[in-house]
Amino acid sequence: MKRTGLLLSLTLIVGIALGVIGTQVLNAQQAPMKRTVLIKTDLAGIEGKEAVLALVEFAPGAATEPHYHPGEELAYLLEGSISFEAKGRPPVTFKPGDTFHQPPKQVHRVKNLSATMPAKALAFTISEKDLPLTVPVK
């Protein structure tokens, strides 16, 4: 009888612990932006430069912190609708099929305009070798 009570108590404690951990995992916020590098390569004939093609995914309703890219960036919006806010300029809305260019070191933020659907873009960057793709601005 004591053994059954102990086993039930232990099972209850483990169940509560797993429930707490599961709730924390489910309530954890998704990162506002995920950048997956598809290819990164040196550029022939352009010493010290590299090209990066990346898939950029914006979580539903998320906005990035102000940041810039050290190199030239060209982007093509695949899915969703975003607001692009460059420092000192009014926000611009982009929808699937739209393209845009960002000059080096242009401070900006991106916001996914949908609260339920992610936004996705292909971004092509040319910059000096071994620089980070994004640089946060405080």
Backbone as a ProteinNet text record, in pm:
[ID]
protein_1_A
[PRIMARY]
MKRTGLLLSLTLIVGIALGVIGTQVLNAQQAPMKRTVLIKTDLAGIEGKEAVLALVEFAPGAATEPHYHPGEELAYLLEGSISFEAKGRPPVTFKPGDTFHQPPKQVHRVKNLSATMPAKALAFTISEKDLPLTVPVK
[TERTIARY]
81.3	0	86.2	193.7	282.5	350.7	387.3	456.2	365.5	238.2	143.6	127.6	116.7	104.4	227.8	344.8	469.8	480.2	442.7	447	349.4	229.1	132.3	183.1	242.4	297	408.8	498.5	609.5	558.5	460.3	400.3	336.8	267	204.3	309.3	417.8	523.8	589.2	620.5	681	584.2	455.5	355.2	345.5	347.7	342.5	466.8	583.8	709.5	708.2	665.1	657.5	556.2	445.8	346.6	401.8	475.9	536.6	637.5	723	823.5	755.9	655.4	583.2	516.1	458.4	394	496.2	612.7	717.2	763.8	778.5	820.5	715	589.5	482.4	466	491.7	476.2	599.1	709.5	831.3	804.1	848.8	824.4	920.6	868.6	948.4	1036	1158.6	1246	1177.9	1191.8	1123	1169.7	1298.2	1351.6	1448	1441.2	1534.6	1597.6	1729.8	1801.5	1874	1839.2	1902.5	1988.6	2119.7	2210.6	2198.9	2164.4	2149.8	2281.5	2356.1	2489.2	2569.3	2696.5	2791.6	2917.2	2961.7	3073.3	3156.3	3285	3371.1	3328.2	3353.7	3319	3444.5	3439.3	3553.3	3581.6	3709.3	3748.4	3722.6	3665.8	3639.2	3704.3	3831.5	3909.6	3851.4	3836.3	3791.2	3640.9	3563.1	3416.7	3354.9	3238.6	3164.5	3016.6	2947.3	2803.3	2733.7	2617.4	2537.4	2393.2	2335	2192.7	2128.7	2026.5	1964.9	1812.8	1749.7	1605.2	1581.5	1502	1473.7	1326.5	1300.1	1163.2	1128.9	1014.3	966.8	847.7	853.7	746	619.4	501.7	376.6	377.4	346.3	334.5	464.1	576	704	767.7	851.4	929.8	1074.8	1166.1	1307.6	1348.4	1456.2	1516.9	1590.6	1617.9	1695.4	1830.8	1867	1992.6	2031	2152.5	2192.6	2273	2296.3	2377.3	2502.6	2621.8	2744.8	2759.5	2692.2	2704.5	2574.4	2578.1	2458.7	2364.9	2235.3	2138.9	2024.4	1992.1	1876.4	1781.7	1652.6	1557.2	1435.1	1376.4	1254.9	1159	1041.6	945.5	868.6	880.5	815.3	673.1	655.6	526	502.6	375.5	337.7	344	332.6	335	416.1	513.7	599.3	599.7	632.7	657.6	807.5	867.8	1011.4	1029.4	1095.5	1112.1	1260	1305.8	1443.9	1451.7	1560.9	1579.4	1567.1	1482.1	1464.1	1368.4	1303.1	1209.6	1077.8	967.1	838.8	840.1	762.7	757	702.3	751.5	706.7	655.4	540	482.9	520.4	564.6	597.3	508.8	470.1	386.7	457.8	408.7	476.6	503.5	625.4	666.8	740.1	732.3	802.7	951.6	1032.2	1176.4	1220	1331.8	1386.9	1536.5	1601.6	1746.1	1777.1	1877.3	1924.8	2072.5	2108.1	2251.1	2321.5	2452.6	2525.6	2498.5	2488.1	2475	2348.6	2243.9	2115.1	2041.7	2027.5	1959.7	1811.3	1755.6	1615.2	1557.1	1425.3	1348.3	1251.7	1213.4	1113.7	1006.4	880.4	768.7	679.7	645.2	550.1	410.7	336.5	206.2	94.2	121.4	20.7	47.7	-57.8	-45.4	-53.4	-88.1	-108	-19.2	32.6	110.9	254.2	352.6	490.3	509.5	614.7	655.6	792.4	818.2	945.2	1001.5	1134.1	1201.8	1332.2	1375.1	1509	1593.7	1708.4	1797	1932.8	1982.1	2112.6	2200.1	2314.1	2402.3	2541.5	2601.2	2741.7	2812.5	2917.7	2990.7	3135.2	3211.1	3348.2	3342.4	3443.9	3448.8	3446.7	3379.5	3379.6	3314.2	3235	3157.8	3026.4	2966.5	2835.9	2729.7	2625.5	2516.7	2434.1	2415.5	2340.5	2418.8	2402.4	2467.2	2358.4	2335.3	2233.7	2273.6	2173.3	2195.7	2122	2189.6	2127.2	2076.8
-119	0	126.1	126.2	241.4	261.6	149.5	156.1	219.7	184.9	241.3	391	432.3	575.2	653	595.7	659.5	671	565.5	565.1	668.2	676.5	776.5	917.8	940.7	1073.3	1111	1018	1042.5	1072.4	996.6	1018.9	1157.1	1198.1	1329.7	1439.8	1427.5	1528.4	1540.1	1426.2	1427.7	1489.6	1457.8	1515.4	1666	1715.7	1860.6	1927.4	1868.4	1924.9	1930.3	1822.4	1821	1922.6	1939.9	2039.6	2180.7	2211.2	2344.6	2369.6	2270.7	2285.5	2300	2219	2227.1	2361.3	2415.4	2546.7	2654.9	2649.1	2747.7	2740	2617.7	2601	2656.4	2627.6	2675.5	2826.1	2886.2	3030.4	3109.7	3042.4	3113.4	3185.4	3310.2	3387.3	3344.7	3343.4	3312.2	3432.9	3409.5	3520.3	3599.4	3732.8	3813.5	3784.9	3747	3722.8	3605.2	3522.5	3410.9	3422.2	3419.4	3428.8	3295.9	3226.7	3100	3123.1	3112.1	3131.6	3012.2	3040.6	2935.7	2911	3018.9	3008.1	3131.4	3108.5	3215.7	3185.1	3278.9	3248.7	3372.9	3351.1	3458.8	3495.4	3619.5	3664.5	3667.3	3594.7	3588	3726.4	3764.5	3891.8	4013	3992.2	4104.5	4066.8	4094.7	4056.2	4113.6	4026	4070.9	4084.9	4053	4063.5	3924.5	3913	3787.8	3816.1	3716.3	3724.5	3624.4	3664	3576.4	3580.3	3462.7	3451	3385	3450.4	3399.9	3405.2	3310.5	3312.3	3382	3488.4	3564.7	3544.9	3499.4	3472.4	3562.8	3629.4	3718.7	3652.7	3638.8	3576.4	3662.1	3601.3	3677.8	3793.6	3913.4	4031.6	4084.3	4022.8	4061.2	4178.2	4250.5	4359.5	4341.6	4368.2	4359.7	4485.3	4473.4	4590.4	4668.7	4797.7	4872.9	4805.4	4795.3	4733.2	4782	4743.9	4771.6	4653.6	4655.8	4554.8	4623.8	4566.8	4631.8	4643	4556.4	4558.5	4594.7	4592	4615.4	4496.8	4523.3	4413.4	4436.6	4330.9	4329.1	4223.6	4253.4	4158.3	4142.7	4023.2	3987	3925.5	3985.6	3933.5	3816.9	3699.4	3577.7	3564.1	3590.9	3571.2	3681.8	3711.3	3804.1	3949.7	4035.4	4179.7	4241.5	4324.5	4385.2	4536.8	4600.1	4743.7	4760.9	4837.9	4864.2	5008.5	5028.2	5162	5198.3	5275.9	5323.4	5453.4	5469.7	5587.7	5715.6	5807.4	5934.6	5933	5819.3	5808.8	5750.3	5780.2	5718.8	5569.1	5489.5	5344.8	5313.7	5204.5	5157.5	5014.9	4984.8	4850.6	4771.7	4647.5	4556.7	4433.8	4381.5	4262	4159.2	4036.3	3933.9	3980.4	3954.1	3993.7	4126.9	4204.4	4332.6	4309.3	4400.2	4397.2	4530.7	4527.2	4652.9	4640.4	4755.4	4764.6	4844.9	4799.1	4873.7	4903.9	5031.2	5062.2	5022.2	5011	4973.2	5069.3	5011	5083.7	5169.1	5138.4	5207.4	5147.5	5227	5179.2	5163.9	5048.1	5020.8	4918	4904.6	4801	4740.8	4616.2	4549.5	4494.9	4515.7	4463.6	4379.1	4259	4173.7	4229.9	4266.2	4329.8	4231.9	4101.1	4001.7	3950.8	3941.6	3887.2	3734.6	3674.6	3529	3453.7	3520.5	3453	3506.3	3418.3	3466.2	3538.8	3615.5	3677.9	3620.4	3602.1	3543.5	3623.5	3638.8	3710.8	3640.5	3657.5	3617.1	3742.9	3737	3852.5	3816.2	3901.6	3883.1	3999	3967	4069.6	4056.4	4169.8	4175.1	4266.3	4211.7	4292.5	4246.8	4318.3	4276.8	4138.8	4058.1	3923.1	3925.1	3825.5	3796.1	3903.1	3992	4086	4018.8	4059.9	4001.8	4044.5	3963.2	3998.7	4114.1	4122.1	4232.4	4285.6	4416.5	4481.8	4556.1	4520.2	4590.5	4734.4	4821.3	4963.5	4993.7	5051.7	5084.1	5226.7
0	0	0	84.9	89.2	-45	-106.8	-235.7	-341.9	-346	-442.1	-420	-295.1	-263.6	-305.5	-282.5	-320.1	-472.2	-542.4	-688.3	-746.3	-689.9	-736.5	-710	-593.7	-560.7	-656.5	-682.3	-773.7	-914.2	-959.8	-1091.7	-1099.4	-994.6	-990	-995	-920.5	-918.8	-1056.6	-1118.6	-1251.9	-1352.9	-1343.5	-1434	-1420.3	-1298.6	-1276.3	-1333.7	-1308.4	-1360.5	-1512.6	-1575.6	-1722.3	-1773.5	-1704.7	-1743.5	-1736	-1631.8	-1617.9	-1729.5	-1754.4	-1860.1	-1996.5	-2023.1	-2150.5	-2170.3	-2065	-2074.5	-2105.7	-2044.9	-2071.3	-2216.1	-2267.3	-2406.1	-2500.8	-2476	-2563.1	-2557	-2440.9	-2425.7	-2465.6	-2496.4	-2537	-2668.6	-2675.1	-2796.2	-2906.1	-3026.6	-3143.2	-3174.5	-3220.8	-3259.5	-3369.8	-3369.1	-3470.3	-3612.4	-3627.2	-3760.4	-3756.2	-3859.3	-3873.5	-4011.5	-4017.4	-4144.9	-4167.3	-4276.7	-4312.4	-4435.8	-4420	-4532.7	-4626.7	-4752	-4852.8	-4925.2	-4949.6	-5010.7	-4971.4	-4946.8	-4915.2	-4994	-5080.1	-5168.3	-5198.4	-5222.6	-5269.8	-5411.3	-5449.1	-5583.8	-5670.2	-5781	-5871.8	-5929.4	-5928.8	-5988.1	-5899.4	-5781	-5689.1	-5555.4	-5544.5	-5427.3	-5298.6	-5198.1	-5066.3	-5050.7	-5154.3	-5147.3	-5148.4	-5084.7	-5087.4	-5109.3	-5159.8	-5182.2	-5091.5	-5040.6	-4955.5	-5004.6	-5023.8	-5054.4	-4933.4	-4877.1	-4754	-4762.6	-4693.8	-4674.2	-4540.9	-4542.9	-4421.7	-4388	-4263.5	-4220.1	-4102.1	-4112	-4006.8	-3938.5	-3808.6	-3731.9	-3741.8	-3726.5	-3731	-3630.5	-3680.3	-3595.5	-3539.1	-3572.7	-3513.2	-3585.5	-3512.6	-3569.6	-3525.9	-3615.8	-3582.2	-3505.6	-3433.9	-3370.6	-3479.3	-3456.3	-3556.4	-3580.8	-3707.6	-3746.2	-3885.2	-3928.8	-4066.6	-4119.3	-4248.6	-4315.5	-4368	-4342.5	-4385.4	-4537.8	-4612.3	-4758.2	-4826.4	-4958.3	-5040.2	-5023.2	-5010.1	-4999.2	-5096.2	-5170.4	-5259.4	-5205.3	-5202	-5144.2	-5233.2	-5226.6	-5299.7	-5199.4	-5181	-5083.7	-5144.7	-5081.3	-5128.1	-5075.8	-4944.7	-4878.4	-4777.8	-4755.5	-4649.8	-4693.2	-4594.8	-4616.2	-4503.3	-4539.3	-4438.2	-4450	-4340	-4337.1	-4319.7	-4408.1	-4404	-4359.8	-4247	-4189.5	-4186.1	-4285.4	-4288.2	-4209	-4136	-4051.3	-4135.3	-4087.7	-4154.6	-4272.6	-4297.2	-4410.7	-4362.9	-4432.6	-4393.9	-4424.2	-4346.8	-4372.1	-4511.3	-4569	-4700.3	-4681.8	-4743	-4734	-4858.8	-4836	-4945.7	-4936.4	-5055.1	-5063.8	-5151.8	-5158.4	-5238.8	-5382.1	-5427.1	-5561.5	-5564.6	-5456.2	-5451.6	-5425.2	-5478.4	-5456.5	-5397.2	-5325.4	-5275.1	-5253.5	-5245.6	-5229.7	-5105.1	-5031.3	-4915.2	-4934	-4931.6	-4939.7	-4810.1	-4812.9	-4691.5	-4575.6	-4457.2	-4330.3	-4318.4	-4396.2	-4382.8	-4262.6	-4156.7	-4035.9	-4067	-4030	-4060	-3963.6	-3971.9	-3900.3	-4000.1	-3975.6	-4059.3	-3967	-4006.3	-3927.5	-4016.9	-3968.2	-4037.5	-4007.8	-4110.5	-4091.8	-4057.2	-4067.4	-4030	-3888.8	-3810.2	-3674.1	-3672.8	-3786.4	-3788.9	-3887.7	-3988.5	-4092.6	-4095.7	-4121	-4133.9	-4267	-4276.6	-4402.8	-4436.8	-4566.9	-4610.4	-4726.7	-4725.4	-4832.4	-4867.4	-4991.8	-5032.7	-5029.7	-4964.2	-4955.7	-5013.4	-5102.4	-5165.8	-5121.6	-5058.5	-5004.7	-5063.4	-5095.8	-5136.6	-5036.8	-4974.1	-4875.8	-4866	-4783.9	-4754.5	-4689.6	-4713.5	-4657.2	-4504.7	-4450.7	-4307.3	-4219.3	-4276.1	-4194.9	-4153.9	-4042.5	-4004.8	-4105.7	-4118.5	-4211.3	-4159.1	-4029.7	-3967.1	-3847.8	-3824.2	-3712.5	-3634.4	-3507.2	-3428.2	-3400.5	-3391.1	-3360.2	-3232	-3138.7	-3010	-3008.1
[MASK]
++++++++++++++++++++++++++++++++++++++++++++++++++++++++++++++++++++++++++++++++++++++++++++++++++++++++++++++++++++++++++++++++++++++++++

